């Protein structure tokens, strides 16, 4: 039993975990305050609003730090400004796409005409927030994981203060959107300043042009975009589907359940930069030890907490209006635990130039979700949707594990 290896992982990631634990705590406190002040209906409106916008920004730009990180690893030139310009251009394209909300049923569903100016400001700030992807890649490439953890914590603390303060002064949907907008604006600028300082500390003889940068990342960018766009169907379609077949308050309850299991994702968020940093520096990772001796015990503990204390957690963080979230919470937690135990496979596929297999896994994920979600959601509402999501995660991860065992494990034995 390689205890020393697990100890090394914990020591290497302790700052990342401390930051993510703090972020998870602040996020839960923020969710608790927001849902209690606004109630299920207004929280449902916010959920539909943010989900629709995320559909485009995540589809066009999510995980772009992976693209920039691989470019930094490959190129011996300064790519910082071309990468930022690329973030900005993609953000503008996403902004224009988001304006299509005025031509959808969601326009009247969430009364967007009542807060159009907040909507436009939110979109503009979301474009600036894109800069954080390039910043993340720069910090990971230079193994500045402690600094990355600090920046992320500062950002979430900033969001917490802004959202809670504004809702305290005026508990409305508009106050929430304004708080989120200011956070994205400040965080995007902060990330740009910090990452530029890191680039200046390195001596590059040449500056890459925007056209050269695009040629360098084009293939990787397309692969990552396929991956993210395919994954958008179950990640965002669940909310949009539920908002059509149910009322807004049910959407709020379902989203509340998802927010309660989101701390599981913070664990993967803490590990991902460390795994990428290990790969970037050419070090080997013992994934068997990582899973069996660390992730599995943590997963069992999380699941037992949700099963035996889930109802109390719902009342503590939310209110009796959200009691119906318990079943969805348990079902979603099962799917998220499967993801936690296997999240590292994506990084392994990415750095072994097999990311298209992850894309195919996402396609399988989406097909299973679509096939199950409509009949199950119509019959069992939020619980049916939760079950569809968890089963889809299981199918995807079984496929990815098969690819890992077949294509990567044999290579590592040579």
PLY file of the C-alpha trace (Angstrom):
ply
format ascii 1.0
element vertex 414
property float x
property float y
property float z
element edge 413
property int vertex1
property int vertex2
end_header
0.00 0.00 0.00
1.75 3.12 -1.27
0.93 5.45 1.60
3.83 7.77 0.77
2.42 8.40 -2.73
-1.00 9.34 -1.33
0.70 11.57 1.22
2.59 13.28 -1.60
-0.66 13.88 -3.52
-2.26 15.41 -0.43
0.76 17.65 0.20
0.88 18.73 -3.46
-2.83 19.57 -3.56
-3.44 20.89 -0.03
-3.66 24.53 -1.18
-6.00 23.56 -4.02
-8.21 21.60 -1.63
-8.21 24.34 0.99
-9.28 26.85 -1.63
-11.95 24.55 -3.09
-13.31 23.66 0.36
-13.59 27.37 1.17
-15.21 28.00 -2.21
-17.71 25.17 -1.62
-18.60 26.53 1.82
-19.08 30.09 0.57
-21.13 28.84 -2.39
-23.45 26.82 -0.15
-23.92 29.77 2.21
-24.67 31.99 -0.78
-27.18 29.49 -2.21
-28.81 29.17 1.20
-29.24 32.90 1.52
-30.44 33.41 -2.06
-33.07 30.63 -2.03
-34.43 31.72 1.34
-34.69 35.36 0.26
-36.02 34.78 -3.27
-37.97 31.50 -2.93
-38.33 28.63 -5.44
-40.04 30.65 -8.18
-37.52 33.48 -8.44
-34.66 31.03 -8.00
-36.16 29.06 -10.88
-36.18 32.20 -13.04
-32.52 32.82 -12.28
-31.72 29.20 -13.11
-33.40 29.35 -16.53
-31.74 32.71 -17.29
-28.21 31.59 -16.35
-28.64 28.18 -18.03
-29.65 29.72 -21.36
-26.62 32.04 -21.36
-24.28 29.24 -20.27
-25.50 27.19 -23.22
-23.57 29.49 -25.58
-20.63 30.63 -23.46
-19.81 27.11 -22.28
-20.36 25.64 -25.71
-18.00 28.11 -27.37
-15.43 28.67 -24.62
-15.62 26.25 -21.67
-12.35 24.34 -21.02
-10.51 26.71 -23.36
-7.77 26.68 -20.72
-6.97 23.17 -22.00
-6.44 24.60 -25.49
-4.19 27.40 -24.21
-2.29 25.04 -21.91
-1.41 22.70 -24.78
-0.36 25.70 -26.89
1.91 26.96 -24.09
3.44 23.50 -23.83
4.05 23.34 -27.60
5.12 26.88 -28.47
8.24 28.73 -27.30
6.74 32.14 -28.02
4.60 34.62 -26.13
0.99 33.68 -26.88
-0.60 35.71 -24.09
-2.18 38.57 -26.04
-3.39 36.41 -28.95
-4.96 34.05 -26.38
-6.73 36.96 -24.65
-7.94 38.34 -27.97
-9.27 34.91 -28.84
-11.13 34.79 -25.48
-12.65 38.18 -26.28
-13.71 37.32 -29.84
-15.34 34.05 -28.78
-17.08 35.94 -25.97
-18.57 38.43 -28.43
-19.86 35.59 -30.64
-21.48 33.97 -27.58
-23.01 37.32 -26.56
-24.70 37.72 -29.94
-26.01 34.14 -29.75
-27.50 34.84 -26.30
-29.71 37.56 -27.77
-31.79 34.80 -29.35
-33.50 34.43 -25.96
-35.87 37.18 -27.11
-37.24 34.74 -29.70
-37.79 31.75 -27.39
-40.57 30.76 -24.96
-38.17 31.54 -22.09
-38.57 35.26 -22.85
-42.05 35.32 -21.28
-41.37 32.44 -18.87
-38.86 34.48 -16.84
-40.17 37.98 -17.64
-36.83 39.07 -19.10
-38.34 42.29 -20.44
-38.47 43.52 -16.85
-34.67 43.45 -16.49
-33.28 43.88 -20.02
-30.54 46.34 -18.95
-29.29 43.87 -16.32
-29.32 41.15 -18.95
-27.14 43.15 -21.34
-24.72 44.15 -18.57
-24.49 40.52 -17.48
-23.58 39.48 -21.03
-20.89 42.17 -21.35
-19.30 41.12 -18.05
-19.47 37.47 -19.09
-17.28 38.32 -22.10
-14.60 39.79 -19.79
-14.88 36.73 -17.55
-13.57 34.65 -20.48
-10.06 35.97 -19.73
-9.94 33.70 -16.71
-9.47 30.66 -19.00
-6.18 31.96 -20.40
-5.08 32.96 -16.91
-5.75 29.46 -15.59
-3.69 27.91 -18.37
-0.76 30.24 -17.71
-0.70 29.52 -13.98
-0.96 25.75 -14.47
1.76 25.78 -17.13
4.15 27.55 -14.76
3.08 25.28 -11.84
1.69 28.22 -9.90
-1.03 26.12 -8.28
-0.96 28.02 -4.98
-1.49 31.30 -6.81
-4.28 29.75 -8.88
-5.99 28.58 -5.67
-5.68 32.03 -4.13
-7.09 33.79 -7.20
-10.06 31.42 -7.39
-10.82 31.88 -3.69
-10.61 35.68 -3.98
-13.04 35.52 -6.90
-15.60 33.42 -5.05
-15.27 35.57 -1.93
-15.86 38.63 -4.11
-18.96 36.99 -5.63
-20.28 36.02 -2.22
-19.93 39.56 -0.83
-21.48 41.20 -3.90
-24.46 38.84 -4.30
-25.34 38.60 -0.61
-24.94 42.35 -0.02
-27.08 43.36 -3.00
-29.82 40.84 -2.23
-29.80 41.97 1.40
-30.42 45.53 0.22
-33.02 44.52 -2.36
-34.09 40.83 -2.59
-34.85 40.65 -6.33
-33.69 38.77 -9.40
-32.12 42.00 -10.65
-29.92 42.28 -7.55
-28.65 38.74 -8.04
-27.78 39.40 -11.70
-26.00 42.65 -10.81
-23.92 40.91 -8.14
-22.93 38.11 -10.52
-22.12 40.64 -13.27
-19.79 42.71 -11.10
-18.04 39.54 -9.92
-17.37 38.37 -13.49
-16.11 41.81 -14.50
-13.68 42.18 -11.59
-12.53 38.56 -11.71
-11.80 38.64 -15.44
-9.67 41.78 -15.05
-7.89 40.38 -11.98
-7.00 37.16 -13.82
-5.65 39.10 -16.78
-3.38 41.23 -14.55
-2.04 38.27 -12.55
-1.33 36.05 -15.57
0.36 38.90 -17.46
2.75 39.35 -14.56
3.68 35.65 -14.79
4.31 35.94 -18.53
6.55 39.00 -18.00
8.72 36.99 -15.61
9.54 34.64 -18.51
11.77 35.77 -21.36
10.25 35.09 -24.77
12.22 36.13 -27.84
9.21 36.21 -30.13
5.55 37.31 -29.90
3.00 35.13 -31.69
0.47 36.85 -33.96
-3.25 36.14 -33.72
-3.31 34.29 -37.05
-0.34 32.14 -35.97
-2.06 31.42 -32.66
-5.22 30.31 -34.43
-3.24 27.96 -36.70
-1.49 26.55 -33.62
-4.69 25.81 -31.65
-7.21 25.15 -34.45
-7.14 21.35 -34.27
-7.19 21.17 -30.47
-9.84 23.89 -30.22
-12.19 21.99 -32.54
-11.76 18.77 -30.57
-12.43 20.52 -27.25
-15.44 22.29 -28.73
-16.92 19.02 -29.98
-16.39 17.66 -26.49
-18.04 20.59 -24.74
-20.93 21.07 -27.17
-21.92 17.43 -26.98
-21.81 17.61 -23.19
-24.08 20.66 -23.15
-27.15 18.57 -23.91
-27.42 16.83 -20.52
-25.75 19.71 -18.62
-28.23 22.35 -19.73
-31.06 20.59 -21.53
-32.27 19.21 -18.18
-33.14 22.68 -16.90
-34.63 23.85 -20.20
-36.70 20.68 -20.58
-37.98 20.81 -17.01
-38.93 24.47 -17.41
-41.20 23.51 -20.33
-42.95 20.50 -18.77
-43.14 21.90 -15.20
-43.58 25.25 -13.52
-40.72 27.55 -12.55
-40.80 26.54 -8.87
-40.06 22.88 -9.78
-37.05 24.10 -11.75
-35.91 25.95 -8.62
-36.22 22.80 -6.48
-34.31 20.67 -9.01
-31.54 23.25 -9.36
-31.30 23.47 -5.57
-30.68 19.70 -5.43
-27.95 20.05 -8.06
-26.31 22.85 -6.11
-26.18 20.67 -3.01
-24.21 17.97 -4.84
-21.92 20.45 -6.60
-19.32 20.33 -3.79
-18.41 16.92 -5.24
-17.26 18.73 -8.36
-15.01 20.97 -6.27
-12.95 17.90 -5.44
-12.34 17.24 -9.13
-11.64 20.95 -9.65
-8.92 20.73 -7.01
-7.32 17.66 -8.59
-7.46 18.71 -12.26
-4.77 21.45 -12.15
-2.46 19.07 -10.26
-2.98 16.28 -12.82
-2.41 18.71 -15.70
0.71 20.05 -14.03
2.07 16.51 -13.57
1.47 15.71 -17.22
2.96 19.04 -18.37
6.18 18.32 -16.47
6.36 14.72 -17.73
5.69 13.01 -14.38
3.80 9.72 -14.01
0.60 9.44 -11.99
-0.50 6.31 -10.14
-4.24 6.49 -10.81
-4.94 3.14 -9.11
-3.70 4.48 -5.78
-5.50 7.77 -6.34
-8.85 6.01 -6.84
-8.68 3.13 -4.37
-6.95 4.82 -1.45
-8.28 8.36 -1.74
-11.29 8.88 -4.01
-13.22 5.74 -3.02
-13.22 6.41 0.77
-14.15 10.05 0.15
-17.00 8.97 -2.16
-18.44 6.53 0.38
-18.33 9.18 3.11
-20.12 11.73 0.91
-22.84 9.26 -0.09
-23.53 8.24 3.52
-23.79 11.90 4.56
-26.37 12.61 1.85
-28.40 9.49 2.63
-28.61 9.95 6.40
-28.40 13.74 6.72
-29.78 14.90 3.37
-33.14 16.09 4.68
-31.49 18.06 7.48
-29.06 19.61 4.99
-31.99 20.70 2.80
-33.73 22.40 5.75
-30.48 23.97 6.95
-29.42 25.41 3.61
-32.86 25.91 2.11
-36.30 25.74 3.69
-39.34 23.45 3.91
-40.26 24.69 0.39
-37.39 22.54 -0.92
-38.22 19.27 0.90
-39.07 17.63 -2.43
-35.41 17.95 -3.41
-34.29 14.98 -1.25
-34.96 12.19 -3.77
-33.35 14.18 -6.57
-30.41 14.89 -4.28
-29.71 11.18 -3.64
-30.11 10.20 -7.31
-27.88 13.05 -8.53
-25.28 12.31 -5.86
-24.98 8.75 -7.21
-24.16 10.07 -10.68
-21.75 12.69 -9.37
-19.91 10.04 -7.32
-19.42 7.96 -10.48
-17.95 11.06 -12.10
-15.69 11.72 -9.10
-14.22 8.21 -9.28
-13.45 8.50 -13.00
-12.92 12.23 -13.75
-9.15 11.74 -14.21
-9.70 9.65 -17.36
-10.45 12.81 -19.36
-7.07 14.33 -18.47
-5.33 11.11 -19.39
-7.09 11.03 -22.76
-6.30 14.72 -23.35
-2.56 14.42 -22.75
-2.32 11.15 -24.68
-3.95 12.82 -27.70
-7.05 10.64 -27.40
-9.53 13.38 -26.47
-11.85 12.37 -29.33
-12.67 9.24 -27.34
-13.90 11.52 -24.58
-16.02 13.30 -27.20
-17.50 9.94 -28.22
-18.16 9.24 -24.55
-19.99 12.55 -24.36
-22.06 11.62 -27.43
-23.06 8.37 -25.72
-23.82 10.37 -22.55
-26.06 12.76 -24.48
-27.87 10.03 -26.42
-28.66 8.07 -23.26
-29.79 11.23 -21.49
-32.09 12.35 -24.33
-33.54 8.85 -24.72
-34.38 8.60 -21.02
-35.04 12.19 -19.93
-38.20 12.96 -21.88
-40.23 9.88 -20.80
-38.81 9.84 -17.25
-39.19 13.59 -16.71
-42.77 13.50 -17.96
-43.57 10.68 -15.53
-41.42 11.48 -12.50
-40.61 15.19 -13.02
-37.35 16.26 -11.30
-36.60 12.75 -10.00
-36.89 11.28 -13.49
-34.55 13.93 -14.84
-32.04 13.20 -12.06
-32.14 9.48 -12.85
-31.61 10.14 -16.56
-28.55 12.26 -15.79
-26.98 9.70 -13.46
-27.52 6.77 -15.85
-26.03 8.83 -18.69
-22.91 9.56 -16.60
-22.54 5.83 -15.89
-22.67 4.90 -19.59
-20.12 7.57 -20.53
-17.64 6.65 -17.82
-17.83 2.90 -18.47
-16.96 3.60 -22.12
-14.06 5.94 -21.19
-12.70 3.41 -18.70
-12.73 0.78 -21.43
-10.73 3.08 -23.75
-8.27 3.88 -20.95
-7.67 0.19 -20.22
-7.34 -0.68 -23.90
-5.21 2.20 -25.24
-3.37 3.90 -22.37
-2.60 1.17 -19.84
-0.71 -1.05 -22.35
1.36 1.96 -23.45
2.34 2.76 -19.84
3.65 -0.79 -19.33
6.36 -0.38 -21.97
0 1
1 2
2 3
3 4
4 5
5 6
6 7
7 8
8 9
9 10
10 11
11 12
12 13
13 14
14 15
15 16
16 17
17 18
18 19
19 20
20 21
21 22
22 23
23 24
24 25
25 26
26 27
27 28
28 29
29 30
30 31
31 32
32 33
33 34
34 35
35 36
36 37
37 38
38 39
39 40
40 41
41 42
42 43
43 44
44 45
45 46
46 47
47 48
48 49
49 50
50 51
51 52
52 53
53 54
54 55
55 56
56 57
57 58
58 59
59 60
60 61
61 62
62 63
63 64
64 65
65 66
66 67
67 68
68 69
69 70
70 71
71 72
72 73
73 74
74 75
75 76
76 77
77 78
78 79
79 80
80 81
81 82
82 83
83 84
84 85
85 86
86 87
87 88
88 89
89 90
90 91
91 92
92 93
93 94
94 95
95 96
96 97
97 98
98 99
99 100
100 101
101 102
102 103
103 104
104 105
105 106
106 107
107 108
108 109
109 110
110 111
111 112
112 113
113 114
114 115
115 116
116 117
117 118
118 119
119 120
120 121
121 122
122 123
123 124
124 125
125 126
126 127
127 128
128 129
129 130
130 131
131 132
132 133
133 134
134 135
135 136
136 137
137 138
138 139
139 140
140 141
141 142
142 143
143 144
144 145
145 146
146 147
147 148
148 149
149 150
150 151
151 152
152 153
153 154
154 155
155 156
156 157
157 158
158 159
159 160
160 161
161 162
162 163
163 164
164 165
165 166
166 167
167 168
168 169
169 170
170 171
171 172
172 173
173 174
174 175
175 176
176 177
177 178
178 179
179 180
180 181
181 182
182 183
183 184
184 185
185 186
186 187
187 188
188 189
189 190
190 191
191 192
192 193
193 194
194 195
195 196
196 197
197 198
198 199
199 200
200 201
201 202
202 203
203 204
204 205
205 206
206 207
207 208
208 209
209 210
210 211
211 212
212 213
213 214
214 215
215 216
216 217
217 218
218 219
219 220
220 221
221 222
222 223
223 224
224 225
225 226
226 227
227 228
228 229
229 230
230 231
231 232
232 233
233 234
234 235
235 236
236 237
237 238
238 239
239 240
240 241
241 242
242 243
243 244
244 245
245 246
246 247
247 248
248 249
249 250
250 251
251 252
252 253
253 254
254 255
255 256
256 257
257 258
258 259
259 260
260 261
261 262
262 263
263 264
264 265
265 266
266 267
267 268
268 269
269 270
270 271
271 272
272 273
273 274
274 275
275 276
276 277
277 278
278 279
279 280
280 281
281 282
282 283
283 284
284 285
285 286
286 287
287 288
288 289
289 290
290 291
291 292
292 293
293 294
294 295
295 296
296 297
297 298
298 299
299 300
300 301
301 302
302 303
303 304
304 305
305 306
306 307
307 308
308 309
309 310
310 311
311 312
312 313
313 314
314 315
315 316
316 317
317 318
318 319
319 320
320 321
321 322
322 323
323 324
324 325
325 326
326 327
327 328
328 329
329 330
330 331
331 332
332 333
333 334
334 335
335 336
336 337
337 338
338 339
339 340
340 341
341 342
342 343
343 344
344 345
345 346
346 347
347 348
348 349
349 350
350 351
351 352
352 353
353 354
354 355
355 356
356 357
357 358
358 359
359 360
360 361
361 362
362 363
363 364
364 365
365 366
366 367
367 368
368 369
369 370
370 371
371 372
372 373
373 374
374 375
375 376
376 377
377 378
378 379
379 380
380 381
381 382
382 383
383 384
384 385
385 386
386 387
387 388
388 389
389 390
390 391
391 392
392 393
393 394
394 395
395 396
396 397
397 398
398 399
399 400
400 401
401 402
402 403
403 404
404 405
405 406
406 407
407 408
408 409
409 410
410 411
411 412
412 413
